[in-house]
Amino acid sequence: MFEEILKDFTSSSHGQGALAALAQNGFSPEQAQNLINGALPAAAASFTQQTAGSAHPHIGLFNLFGGHAAKDFFAGLVAGVVRGDGISGSLKDGAVGVLVGHLTEYFADSAGMDGATAGAVAAAVAPFIAGFVHQEIAARL
């Protein structure tokens, strides 16, 4: 399901935002595109893992079981509360935190980045990917 949703990510405004965020972090357009193309299957796998067994994927994205998901979720949740995003916004921040954790692992393992760089790249692109998926799921409901 998420692979299908993410197939149009790079041509969307969210995808263009992610590419611009990577460019602001010093990546060339080609490097940014390669990073995004590699991250999308990892993001789809992360969302699939988070929603496994859920009849309602938009709710299942808040599933906290497995790996570092709970820590990443609560880090995002707390950051959202501190920023004043409210409960709904903070829950979205928590879901993005889970994705950041999974993408950081992907970039560190598959792209051979050190942890700090992998985390920075993941933090730059995850909000765009999560926002796009949220928008697409909401449109399908």
Buried (B, 14 or more C-beta within 10 A) or exposed (E): EBEEBBEEBBEBEBBEBBBBBBBEBEBEEEEBBBBBEBBBBBBBBBBBBBBEEEEEBBEBBBBBEEBBBBEBBBBBBBBBBEEEBEEEBBBBBBBBBBBBBBBBBBBBEEBEBEEEBBBBBBBBBBBBBBBBBBBBBEEEE
